[in-house]
Amino acid sequence: MKRSTPSVRFHAPYRQRGVVLVVALIFLLLVTMLAVSASGTSMLQQRLAGGQRNAQLALWSAETAIRGAEWRLWRASSDAATRMQCGNGALSNCYDYDPDPPTTSKALLFRNASGWVTDGATKYDAVDLTQASSDQTFALGSNPYYIIEDLGLELPPNSGLQHESGSTGSTGVGYTSTNRHLYRITARGMGNNQNAIRVIETTFAAKSD
């Protein structure tokens, strides 16, 4: 009797079809896209923060010039001989108010120009703000500038004593004259560069003539 030997079949291994490689490449592409997106967002936030800081520096610069101009008016009004009038004494570079200035007016251009304008203005240089720190972190692109405009009398002659601004006499009742003029102060400040420029304006009453 013949025995039949069971036959054993050997299958050849399946050929690699590259499915795992394709899936890995897709995941790698997704991770790369996420990384690029996160990097772009981080750079955008950094630029926004830098721009905000630059604008804040420009605002601080303009405010510094405003305070300097007010101090100048305050100190000048303590001398009765200065006659706080534009074009005289301490206000030799002041402008008289013009209700209808020409378009070429330096004061008008200084107030309204969009770029950096210094023509006809006074530089605030009590401190060199372009060298504000050793590492230049807070150094400005330029010191601020300001202009002063005489808007005319605040009060009619002999209507009262000056208490709110300017210096008073030794008796505390003011000098002989009690006239006060309103002065408009406009200041321009720059941040680290001309990409950030701020213009601010205020009025200040000081003893006149």
C-alpha positions in Angstrom: 0.0 0.0 0.0 1.4 3.3 -1.1 1.5 6.2 1.4 0.8 9.6 0.0 3.1 12.2 1.2 1.3 15.5 2.0 2.6 18.2 -0.2 3.8 21.5 1.4 3.5 24.6 -0.6 5.8 27.6 0.1 4.4 31.0 -0.9 6.9 33.7 -2.0 6.8 36.8 0.2 4.6 39.6 -0.9 6.5 42.4 -2.6 6.7 45.7 -0.7 4.2 48.0 -2.2 5.4 51.3 -0.5 2.3 52.0 1.5 4.2 52.6 4.7 6.6 55.0 2.9 3.7 57.0 1.5 2.0 57.3 4.8 5.2 58.4 6.5 5.8 61.1 3.8 2.2 62.4 4.3 2.7 62.7 8.0 6.1 64.4 7.5 4.5 66.9 5.1 1.7 67.7 7.6 4.3 68.2 10.4 6.3 70.4 8.2 3.3 72.5 7.3 2.4 72.9 11.0 5.9 73.9 11.8 6.0 76.5 9.0 2.6 77.9 10.1 3.7 78.2 13.7 6.9 79.9 12.7 5.1 82.4 10.5 2.7 83.2 13.4 5.5 83.7 15.8 7.3 86.1 13.4 4.1 88.0 12.8 3.5 88.4 16.6 7.1 89.5 17.0 6.7 92.2 14.3 3.5 93.4 15.8 5.1 93.7 19.2 8.1 95.5 17.7 5.8 97.9 15.9 3.7 98.6 19.0 6.9 99.3 21.0 8.2 101.6 18.3 5.0 103.6 18.3 5.0 103.8 22.1 8.6 105.2 21.9 7.5 107.8 19.4 4.6 108.8 21.6 6.9 109.1 24.7 9.2 111.2 22.6 6.5 113.7 21.6 5.2 113.9 25.1 8.8 114.7 26.3 8.9 117.6 23.9 5.5 118.9 25.1 6.7 118.9 28.7 9.9 120.7 27.7 8.0 123.4 25.8 5.6 123.9 28.7 8.6 124.2 31.1 10.1 126.8 28.7 6.9 128.8 28.8 6.6 128.5 32.5 10.2 129.7 33.2 10.0 132.5 30.6 6.9 133.9 32.1 8.7 134.5 35.4 10.6 137.4 33.9 8.3 140.4 33.4 10.8 141.9 30.9 10.5 139.0 28.4 7.1 140.1 27.2 5.9 136.7 26.2 5.0 137.6 22.7 6.0 135.7 19.6 9.2 137.0 18.0 10.5 138.6 21.2 12.8 137.4 24.0 12.2 133.9 25.0 9.7 133.2 22.2 11.9 134.4 19.3 10.9 131.2 17.3 7.2 131.3 18.2 4.4 131.7 15.6 1.4 134.1 15.8 -1.9 132.3 15.3 -3.3 132.7 11.8 -6.9 131.6 11.5 -6.4 131.2 7.7 -2.8 130.1 7.2 -1.5 129.5 3.6 -0.9 125.9 2.6 2.8 126.5 2.8 2.7 127.7 6.4 5.5 125.9 8.4 3.2 125.6 11.4 0.4 124.1 9.3 2.8 121.6 7.6 4.4 120.7 10.9 0.9 119.8 12.4 -0.5 118.0 9.4 2.4 116.4 7.4 2.4 112.6 7.5 6.2 112.2 7.3 9.0 113.5 9.5 9.0 117.3 9.4 11.4 119.6 11.2 11.4 122.8 9.2 10.5 125.8 11.4 10.4 123.7 14.5 12.5 123.7 17.7 14.5 120.6 18.7 14.1 119.4 22.2 17.7 118.5 23.1 17.8 118.8 26.9 18.7 115.1 26.6 20.1 113.4 23.6 17.4 110.7 23.2 19.2 109.1 20.2 21.7 107.8 22.8 19.3 106.9 25.5 20.9 103.6 26.4 24.2 101.9 26.0 22.8 99.0 24.0 20.6 101.3 21.9 17.5 99.5 23.0 15.5 102.7 23.7 17.5 105.0 21.4 15.3 107.1 19.1 15.9 107.8 15.5 15.8 111.5 16.2 15.2 113.9 19.1 11.6 115.3 19.1 10.7 118.7 17.7 8.0 121.2 18.7 6.5 124.5 17.7 4.7 127.1 19.8 1.9 129.2 18.5 0.5 132.3 20.3 -3.3 132.0 20.2 -3.8 135.4 21.9 -5.1 136.6 25.3 -6.8 134.1 27.5 -8.4 136.8 29.7 -9.2 140.5 29.2 -6.8 142.9 30.7 -7.0 143.3 34.5 -9.6 140.6 34.9 -7.8 138.6 37.5 -4.5 137.3 38.8 -2.5 134.5 37.4 -2.5 131.3 39.6 -2.8 128.3 37.2 0.5 128.7 35.3 3.7 130.7 35.1 5.6 132.1 38.1 4.3 134.5 40.6 6.1 137.4 42.4 7.7 137.2 45.8 4.4 138.3 47.4 2.5 135.4 45.8 0.1 137.7 44.0 1.7 137.8 40.6 3.5 140.5 38.8 2.1 143.9 37.8 0.6 142.5 34.6 -2.0 139.7 34.8 -2.4 139.1 31.1 -2.1 135.6 30.0 -1.8 134.2 26.5 -2.8 130.8 25.3 -0.1 128.9 23.5 -0.6 125.9 21.3 2.2 123.5 21.5 2.6 120.8 18.7 5.2 118.1 19.1 6.5 115.4 16.8 8.2 112.3 18.1 10.0 109.5 16.3 10.5 105.9 17.5 13.6 103.9 16.6 13.0 104.9 13.0 10.7 106.9 10.7 8.2 104.0 10.5 6.7 105.3 13.7 5.9 109.0 14.0 3.5 110.5 16.5 2.1 114.1 16.6 0.5 115.4 19.8 -0.9 118.8 20.6 -1.8 120.7 23.7 -2.5 124.3 24.9 -0.8 126.0 27.7 -1.6 129.4 29.4 1.4 131.5 30.4 1.9 135.1 31.6 2.2 137.4 28.7 2.9 141.1 28.8 
